[in-house]
Amino acid sequence: MQELHAAIASLPNKQAKRIYAHFILGMTKQDIARAEGVHEKVVRVAIERGLRRLEKILKNSL
């Protein structure tokens, strides 16, 4: 669990916040977009990129 938190903390701030809001707080991508005043696609792409980065970080730590 510590590795996951460290990996999320190493992401760019917006990616980390959006992943946290979506997966931990349970917000929809549309809700996040509305709260940030951006298009839903921007949030979706940021989350997808962040998850790919997380995967690489966690694979490298094993």
C-alpha angles and dihedrals in degrees: 000000000000090000090053093050091047091049092050090047090054092059122095109278097252093048091048093048093047094048090048092048093048103041103026103031093033096231118157119241088246091054091050091049092049092049091050096041094238135117117274090240090063090056093044093051092046091052092047092050091045092052091050090051091048090052092053093046094049094045090052092050094057 
